[in-house]
Amino acid sequence: MNSKKFVPLAKDVINLEIKALQKLKKNINNSFNKAVHHIASCQSKVILCGVGKSGLIASKIAATLASVGTPSFSLAASEASHGDLGMIAKKDILILISYSGKTEELKNIIQYSKRNKILLIGIVCKKDSILYKAADIKLLIPQVIEAEGIIPTSSTTAQLALGDALAISAMKLKKFSKMDFKKLHPAGSLGAQLKTVEDIMITGNKIPFVNENMEVKKALKILTKKKLGILVIRGKNKNTTGIITDGQIRRYTEKNFNFKSLPVKKIMTKKPVSIDKNELAAKALNKMNSKKITSLIVNNKKKPLITIGVVHIHTILQSNIS
């Protein structure tokens, strides 16, 4: 069979879903604002539920909400009437998703929410449905044309997009930051790209500190012992006044210059390149590449002259940061 015959079909399906999203965009109104404010201010959990394909969309929206700071989970509609209604507490928010709004499995959940005065948000298309009439906040999905006329495609795309919009809007209202996001995503490539300099910097006794008046020959022993290829030079009040790298030492040695009896301040590089501890590690890597160096000293903006760490390019690369 010629696979090219399916390209027009693929485009037709995608066009149907694009039209559904365009209709959805026109449907967004003040009910959406109300839903966002309730979700963002929820002191308990947001519970999502749907049947069939809508149930799968509910799981995805719940996962997105949880990932941006709103505790959420999805409830299987089929299990709700067999004890899982006990998962819903009075301070929770319940979001039911159904294109028709008439799905039989949702009736017991709707009744339970009404009896216990649980806020119910309905994501639904049909205004004559039990879900639309019962919902405290009604989020209308437009009437759409499904692929092949019956396969849930355009409707589930609209449901998913609306759920994403709710999650991102609630995130903005709660002022959920990139650093908050990082805390919930410590693993994988995403977590790696959100690591800060503070997460990976070398601290404490591992930092090769030397006093600016120390003789170079003594300082070289510390350089060898710490194995970072760098010395951080400190003066009065432990302020950082410069650095010495193993590259500098090699260049002095090649010149046969008798420098080892000098104080380190005579050969150090003043005003070393530094970075704040709260910057992303990826920015530190970019800074090293642009300056063609392999280490950065780390400070806190409140005390820029005090070195609190050292970040090395090898540490960054080992953390899968690029």
NULOTI-106092 format. One record per residue (C-alpha): residue in one letter; x, y, z. Coordinates in nm, 3 decimals, always signed. Layout:
BEGIN
+--------+---------+---------+---------+
| residu |      c1 |      c2 |      c3 |
+--------+---------+---------+---------+
|      a |       X |       Y |       Z |
...
+--------+---------+---------+---------+
This chain:
BEGIN
+--------+---------+---------+---------+
| residu |      c1 |      c2 |      c3 |
+--------+---------+---------+---------+
|      m |  +0.000 |  +0.000 |  +0.000 |
|      n |  +0.125 |  +0.347 |  -0.089 |
|      s |  +0.187 |  +0.530 |  +0.238 |
|      k |  +0.157 |  +0.866 |  +0.060 |
|      k |  -0.221 |  +0.812 |  +0.044 |
|      f |  -0.238 |  +0.880 |  +0.417 |
|      v |  -0.073 |  +1.223 |  +0.408 |
|      p |  -0.397 |  +1.401 |  +0.308 |
|      l |  -0.582 |  +1.209 |  +0.581 |
|      a |  -0.326 |  +1.318 |  +0.841 |
|      k |  -0.366 |  +1.679 |  +0.732 |
|      d |  -0.747 |  +1.651 |  +0.751 |
|      v |  -0.730 |  +1.522 |  +1.110 |
|      i |  -0.491 |  +1.799 |  +1.211 |
|      n |  -0.711 |  +2.062 |  +1.042 |
|      l |  -1.014 |  +1.939 |  +1.235 |
|      e |  -0.821 |  +1.976 |  +1.560 |
|      i |  -0.696 |  +2.322 |  +1.464 |
|      k |  -1.055 |  +2.430 |  +1.400 |
|      a |  -1.155 |  +2.291 |  +1.739 |
|      l |  -0.883 |  +2.496 |  +1.909 |
|      q |  -0.988 |  +2.809 |  +1.721 |
|      k |  -1.345 |  +2.760 |  +1.843 |
|      l |  -1.221 |  +2.695 |  +2.196 |
|      k |  -1.022 |  +3.019 |  +2.193 |
|      k |  -1.342 |  +3.214 |  +2.117 |
|      n |  -1.523 |  +3.035 |  +2.401 |
|      i |  -1.285 |  +3.147 |  +2.678 |
|      n |  -1.472 |  +3.387 |  +2.908 |
|      n |  -1.498 |  +3.502 |  +3.269 |
|      s |  -1.582 |  +3.149 |  +3.385 |
|      f |  -1.223 |  +3.062 |  +3.300 |
|      n |  -1.101 |  +3.342 |  +3.530 |
|      k |  -1.317 |  +3.211 |  +3.814 |
|      a |  -1.182 |  +2.859 |  +3.767 |
|      v |  -0.822 |  +2.982 |  +3.773 |
|      h |  -0.873 |  +3.180 |  +4.095 |
|      h |  -1.034 |  +2.884 |  +4.271 |
|      i |  -0.764 |  +2.641 |  +4.156 |
|      a |  -0.481 |  +2.876 |  +4.258 |
|      s |  -0.633 |  +2.937 |  +4.602 |
|      c |  -0.724 |  +2.573 |  +4.671 |
|      q |  -0.596 |  +2.473 |  +5.016 |
|      s |  -0.639 |  +2.102 |  +4.950 |
|      k |  -0.630 |  +1.902 |  +4.625 |
|      v |  -0.764 |  +1.940 |  +4.274 |
|      i |  -0.918 |  +1.612 |  +4.158 |
|      l |  -0.990 |  +1.546 |  +3.791 |
|      c |  -1.213 |  +1.278 |  +3.649 |
|      g |  -1.345 |  +1.171 |  +3.313 |
|      v |  -1.457 |  +0.859 |  +3.132 |
|      g |  -1.276 |  +0.689 |  +2.845 |
|      k |  -1.055 |  +0.924 |  +2.644 |
|      s |  -1.165 |  +1.214 |  +2.866 |
|      g |  -1.032 |  +1.016 |  +3.162 |
|      l |  -0.691 |  +0.998 |  +2.996 |
|      i |  -0.702 |  +1.375 |  +2.940 |
|      a |  -0.794 |  +1.418 |  +3.308 |
|      s |  -0.481 |  +1.226 |  +3.408 |
|      k |  -0.262 |  +1.445 |  +3.191 |
|      i |  -0.410 |  +1.770 |  +3.324 |
|      a |  -0.371 |  +1.647 |  +3.682 |
|      a |  -0.005 |  +1.569 |  +3.616 |
|      t |  +0.051 |  +1.915 |  +3.465 |
|      l |  -0.117 |  +2.091 |  +3.756 |
|      a |  +0.090 |  +1.893 |  +4.007 |
|      s |  +0.410 |  +1.975 |  +3.820 |
|      v |  +0.347 |  +2.350 |  +3.849 |
|      g |  +0.261 |  +2.361 |  +4.217 |
|      t |  -0.104 |  +2.259 |  +4.249 |
|      p |  -0.144 |  +1.921 |  +4.426 |
|      s |  -0.366 |  +1.717 |  +4.194 |
|      f |  -0.456 |  +1.364 |  +4.095 |
|      s |  -0.699 |  +1.190 |  +3.864 |
|      l |  -0.983 |  +0.967 |  +3.982 |
|      a |  -1.108 |  +0.669 |  +3.781 |
|      a |  -1.479 |  +0.723 |  +3.727 |
|      s |  -1.548 |  +0.350 |  +3.722 |
|      e |  -1.394 |  +0.307 |  +4.068 |
|      a |  -1.554 |  +0.612 |  +4.227 |
|      s |  -1.880 |  +0.430 |  +4.303 |
|      h |  -1.688 |  +0.144 |  +4.464 |
|      g |  -1.518 |  +0.333 |  +4.744 |
|      d |  -1.291 |  +0.583 |  +4.570 |
|      l |  -1.532 |  +0.868 |  +4.644 |
|      g |  -1.359 |  +0.860 |  +4.983 |
|      m |  -1.057 |  +1.018 |  +4.814 |
|      i |  -1.252 |  +1.343 |  +4.776 |
|      a |  -1.248 |  +1.581 |  +5.074 |
|      k |  -1.471 |  +1.883 |  +5.135 |
|      k |  -1.196 |  +2.139 |  +5.068 |
|      d |  -1.100 |  +1.975 |  +4.738 |
|      i |  -1.193 |  +2.105 |  +4.396 |
|      l |  -1.346 |  +1.854 |  +4.157 |
|      i |  -1.305 |  +1.894 |  +3.780 |
|      l |  -1.521 |  +1.661 |  +3.571 |
|      i |  -1.450 |  +1.630 |  +3.199 |
|      s |  -1.709 |  +1.498 |  +2.956 |
|      y |  -1.790 |  +1.607 |  +2.603 |
|      s |  -2.156 |  +1.507 |  +2.632 |
|      g |  -2.188 |  +1.569 |  +3.006 |
|      k |  -2.433 |  +1.283 |  +3.022 |
|      t |  -2.196 |  +0.994 |  +3.092 |
|      e |  -2.361 |  +0.756 |  +3.337 |
|      e |  -2.046 |  +0.692 |  +3.544 |
|      l |  -2.026 |  +1.060 |  +3.641 |
|      k |  -2.371 |  +1.083 |  +3.802 |
|      n |  -2.270 |  +0.940 |  +4.139 |
|      i |  -1.965 |  +1.169 |  +4.153 |
|      i |  -2.180 |  +1.473 |  +4.074 |
|      q |  -2.432 |  +1.378 |  +4.343 |
|      y |  -2.153 |  +1.325 |  +4.595 |
|      s |  -2.005 |  +1.668 |  +4.522 |
|      k |  -2.344 |  +1.834 |  +4.566 |
|      r |  -2.420 |  +1.656 |  +4.896 |
|      n |  -2.081 |  +1.753 |  +5.038 |
|      k |  -2.071 |  +2.104 |  +4.891 |
|      i |  -1.751 |  +2.036 |  +4.696 |
|      l |  -1.674 |  +2.294 |  +4.429 |
|      l |  -1.745 |  +2.136 |  +4.091 |
|      i |  -1.590 |  +2.263 |  +3.769 |
|      g |  -1.739 |  +2.109 |  +3.457 |
|      i |  -1.553 |  +2.088 |  +3.126 |
|      v |  -1.838 |  +2.001 |  +2.891 |
|      c |  -1.997 |  +2.074 |  +2.555 |
|      k |  -2.369 |  +2.006 |  +2.598 |
|      k |  -2.569 |  +2.270 |  +2.785 |
|      d |  -2.862 |  +2.032 |  +2.836 |
|      s |  -2.645 |  +1.782 |  +3.023 |
|      i |  -2.648 |  +1.693 |  +3.391 |
|      l |  -2.282 |  +1.799 |  +3.426 |
|      y |  -2.341 |  +2.146 |  +3.279 |
|      k |  -2.645 |  +2.206 |  +3.500 |
|      a |  -2.470 |  +2.081 |  +3.815 |
|      a |  -2.133 |  +2.253 |  +3.770 |
|      d |  -2.057 |  +2.553 |  +3.989 |
|      i |  -1.819 |  +2.678 |  +3.720 |
|      k |  -1.899 |  +2.584 |  +3.362 |
|      l |  -1.617 |  +2.568 |  +3.107 |
|      l |  -1.769 |  +2.511 |  +2.766 |
|      i |  -1.593 |  +2.303 |  +2.505 |
|      p |  -1.724 |  +2.396 |  +2.156 |
|      q |  -1.918 |  +2.150 |  +1.949 |
|      v |  -1.664 |  +2.003 |  +1.708 |
|      i |  -1.630 |  +1.756 |  +1.424 |
|      e |  -1.437 |  +1.444 |  +1.523 |
|      a |  -1.209 |  +1.247 |  +1.289 |
|      e |  -1.421 |  +1.008 |  +1.084 |
|      g |  -1.720 |  +1.170 |  +1.252 |
|      i |  -1.701 |  +0.960 |  +1.570 |
|      i |  -1.343 |  +0.915 |  +1.698 |
|      p |  -1.265 |  +1.137 |  +2.003 |
|      t |  -0.992 |  +1.359 |  +1.857 |
|      s |  -1.097 |  +1.721 |  +1.816 |
|      s |  -1.288 |  +1.717 |  +2.146 |
|      t |  -1.000 |  +1.567 |  +2.345 |
|      t |  -0.755 |  +1.812 |  +2.187 |
|      a |  -0.977 |  +2.098 |  +2.305 |
|      q |  -1.004 |  +1.944 |  +2.654 |
|      l |  -0.627 |  +1.907 |  +2.678 |
|      a |  -0.560 |  +2.264 |  +2.561 |
|      l |  -0.810 |  +2.402 |  +2.811 |
|      g |  -0.646 |  +2.201 |  +3.089 |
|      d |  -0.302 |  +2.333 |  +2.993 |
|      a |  -0.436 |  +2.689 |  +2.995 |
|      l |  -0.583 |  +2.637 |  +3.344 |
|      a |  -0.256 |  +2.496 |  +3.477 |
|      i |  -0.035 |  +2.771 |  +3.336 |
|      s |  -0.275 |  +3.046 |  +3.445 |
|      a |  -0.291 |  +2.908 |  +3.800 |
|      m |  +0.087 |  +2.883 |  +3.801 |
|      k |  +0.118 |  +3.251 |  +3.706 |
|      l |  -0.136 |  +3.356 |  +3.968 |
|      k |  +0.054 |  +3.165 |  +4.237 |
|      k |  +0.382 |  +3.319 |  +4.116 |
|      f |  +0.529 |  +2.972 |  +4.077 |
|      s |  +0.885 |  +3.041 |  +3.960 |
|      k |  +1.150 |  +2.852 |  +3.764 |
|      m |  +1.321 |  +2.773 |  +4.092 |
|      d |  +0.996 |  +2.627 |  +4.228 |
|      f |  +0.965 |  +2.426 |  +3.908 |
|      k |  +1.319 |  +2.297 |  +3.952 |
|      k |  +1.239 |  +2.159 |  +4.296 |
|      l |  +0.966 |  +1.940 |  +4.146 |
|      h |  +1.181 |  +1.828 |  +3.851 |
|      p |  +1.516 |  +1.721 |  +3.999 |
|      a |  +1.577 |  +1.436 |  +3.753 |
|      g |  +1.625 |  +1.405 |  +3.378 |
|      s |  +1.749 |  +1.655 |  +3.124 |
|      l |  +1.496 |  +1.916 |  +3.232 |
|      g |  +1.617 |  +1.899 |  +3.591 |
|      a |  +1.976 |  +1.925 |  +3.472 |
|      q |  +1.908 |  +2.242 |  +3.273 |
|      l |  +1.740 |  +2.401 |  +3.576 |
|      k |  +2.027 |  +2.335 |  +3.815 |
|      t |  +2.180 |  +2.643 |  +3.967 |
|      v |  +2.546 |  +2.718 |  +4.030 |
|      e |  +2.484 |  +2.661 |  +4.400 |
|      d |  +2.364 |  +2.306 |  +4.325 |
|      i |  +2.697 |  +2.199 |  +4.178 |
|      m |  +2.963 |  +2.431 |  +4.320 |
|      i |  +3.256 |  +2.312 |  +4.535 |
|      t |  +3.239 |  +2.455 |  +4.886 |
|      g |  +3.406 |  +2.462 |  +5.229 |
|      n |  +3.749 |  +2.307 |  +5.276 |
|      k |  +3.755 |  +2.195 |  +4.914 |
|      i |  +3.802 |  +2.554 |  +4.796 |
|      p |  +4.176 |  +2.624 |  +4.742 |
|      f |  +4.202 |  +2.948 |  +4.941 |
|      v |  +4.543 |  +3.110 |  +5.000 |
|      n |  +4.640 |  +3.443 |  +5.155 |
|      e |  +4.771 |  +3.703 |  +4.914 |
|      n |  +5.096 |  +3.731 |  +5.110 |
|      m |  +5.176 |  +3.357 |  +5.099 |
|      e |  +5.486 |  +3.258 |  +4.903 |
|      v |  +5.414 |  +3.100 |  +4.568 |
|      k |  +5.611 |  +2.784 |  +4.651 |
|      k |  +5.381 |  +2.716 |  +4.949 |
|      a |  +5.073 |  +2.802 |  +4.749 |
|      l |  +5.171 |  +2.549 |  +4.480 |
|      k |  +5.140 |  +2.270 |  +4.736 |
|      i |  +4.779 |  +2.371 |  +4.794 |
|      l |  +4.722 |  +2.391 |  +4.418 |
|      t |  +4.848 |  +2.033 |  +4.382 |
|      k |  +4.651 |  +1.906 |  +4.683 |
|      k |  +4.313 |  +2.057 |  +4.590 |
|      k |  +4.335 |  +1.940 |  +4.226 |
|      l |  +4.112 |  +2.214 |  +4.085 |
|      g |  +4.375 |  +2.388 |  +3.874 |
|      i |  +4.303 |  +2.715 |  +4.050 |
|      l |  +4.393 |  +2.909 |  +4.365 |
|      v |  +4.155 |  +3.166 |  +4.513 |
|      i |  +4.356 |  +3.454 |  +4.664 |
|      r |  +4.219 |  +3.636 |  +4.968 |
|      g |  +4.322 |  +3.960 |  +5.138 |
|      k |  +4.178 |  +4.158 |  +5.426 |
|      n |  +3.843 |  +4.047 |  +5.570 |
|      k |  +3.872 |  +3.733 |  +5.355 |
|      n |  +3.781 |  +3.934 |  +5.045 |
|      t |  +3.884 |  +3.770 |  +4.718 |
|      t |  +4.154 |  +3.976 |  +4.549 |
|      g |  +4.254 |  +3.746 |  +4.262 |
|      i |  +4.320 |  +3.397 |  +4.128 |
|      i |  +4.610 |  +3.191 |  +4.006 |
|      t |  +4.561 |  +2.910 |  +3.757 |
|      d |  +4.786 |  +2.618 |  +3.676 |
|      g |  +4.812 |  +2.768 |  +3.326 |
|      q |  +4.973 |  +3.079 |  +3.468 |
|      i |  +5.220 |  +2.867 |  +3.667 |
|      r |  +5.319 |  +2.675 |  +3.353 |
|      r |  +5.380 |  +2.998 |  +3.161 |
|      y |  +5.602 |  +3.139 |  +3.438 |
|      t |  +5.793 |  +2.809 |  +3.455 |
|      e |  +5.851 |  +2.807 |  +3.077 |
|      k |  +6.004 |  +3.155 |  +3.101 |
|      n |  +6.249 |  +3.027 |  +3.366 |
|      f |  +6.139 |  +3.317 |  +3.581 |
|      n |  +6.227 |  +3.280 |  +3.948 |
|      f |  +5.886 |  +3.350 |  +4.091 |
|      k |  +5.837 |  +3.088 |  +4.362 |
|      s |  +5.974 |  +3.308 |  +4.641 |
|      l |  +5.733 |  +3.590 |  +4.554 |
|      p |  +5.405 |  +3.650 |  +4.737 |
|      v |  +5.112 |  +3.522 |  +4.532 |
|      k |  +4.969 |  +3.872 |  +4.495 |
|      k |  +5.261 |  +3.957 |  +4.266 |
|      i |  +5.159 |  +3.703 |  +4.002 |
|      m |  +4.783 |  +3.661 |  +4.056 |
|      t |  +4.518 |  +3.775 |  +3.809 |
|      k |  +4.316 |  +4.054 |  +3.967 |
|      k |  +3.938 |  +4.089 |  +3.937 |
|      p |  +3.869 |  +3.723 |  +3.854 |
|      v |  +3.559 |  +3.624 |  +3.661 |
|      s |  +3.280 |  +3.531 |  +3.901 |
|      i |  +2.914 |  +3.428 |  +3.902 |
|      d |  +2.628 |  +3.452 |  +4.149 |
|      k |  +2.523 |  +3.130 |  +4.322 |
|      n |  +2.161 |  +3.165 |  +4.204 |
|      e |  +2.244 |  +3.176 |  +3.833 |
|      l |  +2.168 |  +2.870 |  +3.622 |
|      a |  +2.461 |  +2.633 |  +3.578 |
|      a |  +2.403 |  +2.657 |  +3.202 |
|      k |  +2.483 |  +3.030 |  +3.222 |
|      a |  +2.807 |  +2.947 |  +3.407 |
|      l |  +2.902 |  +2.713 |  +3.123 |
|      n |  +2.831 |  +2.981 |  +2.863 |
|      k |  +3.039 |  +3.228 |  +3.060 |
|      m |  +3.334 |  +2.987 |  +3.076 |
|      n |  +3.313 |  +2.917 |  +2.704 |
|      s |  +3.301 |  +3.286 |  +2.614 |
|      k |  +3.595 |  +3.369 |  +2.843 |
|      k |  +3.783 |  +3.049 |  +2.747 |
|      i |  +3.833 |  +2.948 |  +3.111 |
|      t |  +3.759 |  +2.629 |  +3.302 |
|      s |  +3.660 |  +2.761 |  +3.648 |
|      l |  +3.451 |  +3.037 |  +3.800 |
|      i |  +3.453 |  +3.164 |  +4.153 |
|      v |  +3.107 |  +3.188 |  +4.306 |
|      n |  +2.970 |  +3.466 |  +4.522 |
|      n |  +2.648 |  +3.605 |  +4.660 |
|      k |  +2.536 |  +3.937 |  +4.513 |
|      k |  +2.495 |  +4.074 |  +4.865 |
|      k |  +2.866 |  +4.011 |  +4.933 |
|      p |  +3.034 |  +4.010 |  +4.589 |
|      l |  +3.391 |  +4.011 |  +4.727 |
|      i |  +3.344 |  +3.696 |  +4.935 |
|      t |  +3.398 |  +3.367 |  +4.749 |
|      i |  +3.159 |  +3.096 |  +4.870 |
|      g |  +3.235 |  +2.833 |  +4.608 |
|      v |  +3.410 |  +2.730 |  +4.289 |
|      v |  +3.241 |  +2.579 |  +3.987 |
|      h |  +3.450 |  +2.378 |  +3.742 |
|      i |  +3.360 |  +2.299 |  +3.382 |
|      h |  +3.406 |  +1.926 |  +3.440 |
|      t |  +3.143 |  +1.932 |  +3.716 |
|      i |  +2.899 |  +2.107 |  +3.483 |
|      l |  +2.953 |  +1.860 |  +3.199 |
|      q |  +2.922 |  +1.563 |  +3.437 |
|      s |  +2.581 |  +1.701 |  +3.536 |
|      n |  +2.467 |  +1.676 |  +3.170 |
|      i |  +2.433 |  +2.052 |  +3.142 |
|      s |  +2.486 |  +2.204 |  +2.803 |
+--------+---------+---------+---------+
